[in-house]
Amino acid sequence: MTERAAGRLRIDDLAQRSGIPSGTIRFYQREGLIAPPEREGRVAYYSEGHLSRLERVRALQAQGLPLSLVGDLLEREEEGEDVSGWLALDSAVFGRRGEGEPADRQALAGLGLGANEVAALERAGVLRPAGDGLEALPGMLEITARLADAGIPPAAIAAGAEAIAARLREIAEAMAALGWEAFAPEREQISGDEPVAAEVLARFEHLHSLARRIVTTLFPQLLDEAIRARTEPFADDTARRRHGRR
């Protein structure tokens, strides 16, 4: 019976079966994500258990989790805890990362967006690097195209997007600060290793819904006020000039 048939794998065999380079396997071992191999003299032997563990590490990393959290979740699983609640919470909080639609530079140029406008949209977060190209937040390319079709100059579109993003970021940070304080009791429970993921997830979804309602309720009123503040003086001035010509 061969060593591999007996369930004993050298690191090259483990790398081949897992699809993970041997150097990465050694790194995971140093980080404590997988147990040390069994040694006989200078030869290290891994098991099917190591293979299963590597597959689990890769599955958790595929969800965008940092290695520190991967290690914590693996420890929880070993202790018999169901980590599905933590994964659902991570997906709710961080699941929107990575979403985007390809932004072809030629298409951007076709909208009249030059290098300066593209840079401004990147600063606003509307566009962001993705591999060798760019990607846009879902729906933003269509909005940009409609603004361009309405005759708004590309420079104005870019400047407006940058200004709006800056203000919205301030609002988002303020709401996040309120939420952070609201979760103070749960943070203490999490620090104490209490399994509160389901409760935290429910509260997060509730607060997320409330934040959306705040914006959708308050913003239209504030927009109407801002429009009036700009248009009323113009209308008054126009009326006075017309009256003066009579």
N, C-alpha and C positions, 0 to 999 in steps of 0.2 A: 504494500500500500504506500502510495507517495505521500509526501508531507502535505501537499495541497488536498489530496483526497481525504486525508485524516482531519481536515479542517484547520491545518496550520499553514499560514500564509507568510511568505516573506514580503517585505515592503513593496517590492516590484509587482508581486502578484496582487497585493491589496490595491495598489495604484491602478493596475490594469482593470480589475473588477469594479472598482468604485468610480473610475474615471477622474480621480483626483490625483494630481501630481504628488510624487513621493515627498518633495520638499514641503508641500502644503500639509501633508499628513504629519510630518515631523513638527511643523509649526503648531498644528492643532494639539499635538501631544504636549508640546511645551506650554501651551496655554491652558492645559487641563481639560480640553474638550473630549479627548479620548484617553483611555487608560494606557499606561506604558505597556509595551509588548512583553511577552514571556521571553526570557533570554536563556540560551544554552551556549555558554562560552561567548564568542563574539557575534553569534548569530541571533537576530531578533525574530520572533515568530508572533504573528498576529492571528486573530481568530475570526470566525463568522460574526461574533459579537462586535468586534471592531468595525467590520463592514457595515453592520446594521446601524451602528452609532454614526459612522461617516455619512450614511444616507440620510439620517435624521438631521445631522448638522447642515448638510447641503439643502435639505427641504426648508429648514428654518431660515437659513440665509437667503433663500430664494424669495422670501417674504420681505426682504429688506431689513432684517433685524441685525443690529451690530453684534459682534461676537460676544460681548459681555452679556447681552440679554440672551443670546443663544445658550451660553453656558448656564445661566440662571434657570432657564426653562428646562434644560436637560436635567439639572439637579432636582427640580420640582417633580419632573416625570419619574425620576428614579425613586423619589420618596412616595410615589403613588398618587400624586396630585394630578387632577385633570387640568391641563394647561389650555384647553380650548377657550376658556373665558378670557385668559390673558391675550391669546392670539386674536380673538374677536375685538378686544379693546384696542390692541395695536393697529388692527386693520381700520377701525373707526377713526383713530386719532391720526394715523400716518398713512392710511391707505390711499390718500389722494396724491401722494408723491409719485412722480414719474409719469403722471397722466399728461398727454399732450398730443398735438397733431403736427405732422411734418410741415415745416415752413420753408418752401422752396425760395431761394434767393432771387431767382428770376421772376417768380410770382410777386415777391415783395417789390422788386424793381418795377414790375408792371403796374403796381399801385402808386408808383411815384415815390417810393420810399428809398432814399439814398442811404449812404453809410451813416450819416449823422442821425437820421430818423430811426434806422434800425438799432443803432447804439442806444438811443433814448428809449426805445421800446424794450430793449434788453434791461436797461436800468429800472424800468417800470415793472419788469417781471412778466410782461406780455409775451416776450420772446426769450428763449433761453437756449444755451448750447445743448446739442444732443449729438454725440458722436462727432462726425465731421461737418455737421450742418446745424440747423436750428429747428426748434419746435415751438409751437404756440400753445397758449392755454386754449382748451376746447372752446370753439365759437368765436374767438377773438379775431381770427383772420376774416371771417364773414363780416363782423362788425366794422373792422378796419376798411374792408372793401366797400361797405355801404356808406361809410363816412366819405371815402374818396369819391364815390359816385355822386354824392350829394354836393360835391364841389368844395369840400373843406380841404385846404392845402395840407400836404403831407407833413410839413413842419408843425402845423397847428395840431394835427392828429397826434403826432409824437409827443409834443409838449403837453397837450391835454392829458394823454395817457399817463405820462410821468407824474404830473401833478395829482391826478385822481388816485393813482396807485399809492403815492406818498400819504395822502390823507386817509385812504382806506386802510393802509398799513397801520397808521396810528390808531384808527378805530379798532382794528383787529387786535392790536396789542393791548388796548385798554380792556376789551372784552375778555381776552385771555387772562389778564391780570385778575379780573373779577372771578373768572372761573377757577383760577389757581387758588384763590382764597376760599372759594366755596368747597374745594376738595381737601381742605386742611385736615378734617377728621380722617378721610380715607387715606391720605398720604401717611398719616401716623400708623394706620392699620397695615398699609403695605410695608412700611418700614419694619413693622413687627411680624412680617411674614404671614399675615392673616389673608386667607383666600377671599378677597373682596372684589375680584375682577368683574363679576356679573353686576354687582351693585354700582361699581364705578362706571361701567359701560352704560347702564340705564340712565344714570345721572348725566353722563356726558352727552348722550343722545338728546336728553331733555333740554339741557343748556344750549346745545347746538341749535335745536329747533327754536328756542327762545331768542337766541341771537339773530337768527334769520328773520324772525317776526319783528324784532326791534328795528332792523334795517328796513324791511319792506313797509313797516308802518310809519316810521319817522321820516325816511328819506323822501318820499313823494311830497310831503308837506314842506320840508326844507327846500326841496328843488323848486316848488312853486314860489316860495318866498324869495329865493335867489333870482328866479326869472323876473319876478315883479320888480325887485330892486334894480335890475338892469333895464327893464323895458319902460317902467313908469316915467323915469326922468327923460328918456328919449321921446316918449309919447307926449309928455308935457312940453318939451322943447319944440317938437314938431308942430304942436297945436299953436304955440305962441308965435312961431314963425309964419304959419299960415294966416293967423289972425292979423299979424303985422303987415302982411302983403295986401290986405283988403283995404 
